[in-house]
Amino acid sequence: MLERYGPYLCYFDADTTEVEVFTETGQQVGTAPGPEQIGTLLEAFEERQARRRRVTRPPFGDSNQP
C-alpha cells in the first residue's frame, strides 16, 4: 500500500513492519523500521538535504561571481 505524506511516498508491505520511503520524484529517503519511525526518518533526510544545500551554495557576495 502507498501513502502520501506531503512530498513523500511510503510503501507499506503487509509481510513486514518496515516502511520504504521515497520522495515524490522517486529518490529513496530510506527505510523506517516501523510506521512510528517515519517522522524520524523524514527529519533526518530533510536535515541532510538542508546541509547539502548549504555546502553547495556559494557564499553571498562571492567576488568570483559576475
ABEGO torsion letter per residue (X at the ends): XBBBBEABBBBBBAABABBBBBBAAGBBAEBBABAAAAAAAAAAAAAAAAAAAAAABBBBGBAABX
